[in-house]
Amino acid sequence: MIIQLPIVGETVAVLFRLPASIWADRVHLVGDFNNWSTIATPMRRGEQYWEVTLTLTPARTYAYAYLLDGIDWCSDLNRAQPGAGVEPATVLLPVPVAHARHRVAAMRAVGGPAEQTVRWP
């Protein structure tokens, strides 16, 4: 689930959530907003959700996916949900797992962020 909060100044806060029932020791949010880094944006596990809040530029489109334990990918097919009375200011596009893998590999090929090796099944 994604919740966009009202725009403050030149940014919009976007809350990304996954159910805490997902079987993983760590979850990272990976996407255009962090140059497809597999370690830059860890999510925190709460009682009900894995979650992280990002501050993004409004009126842009960001593709993203989730990486579980540095091995397994999952994609969130839910659309962004605005906060109370707020229209979505940012377009967030979940990408298929194969697309996420390709984007990470492409970033590494052009000297993207140094990070851990991701193992694919």
ABEGO torsion letter per residue (X at the ends): XBBBBBBBEABBBBBBBBBAABBBABBBBBBAAAGGBAAABBBBBBAABBBBBBBBBBGBBBBBBBBBGGABBBBBABBBBBBBGBBBABBBBBBBAAAAAAAAAAAAAAGBBBBBBBBBX
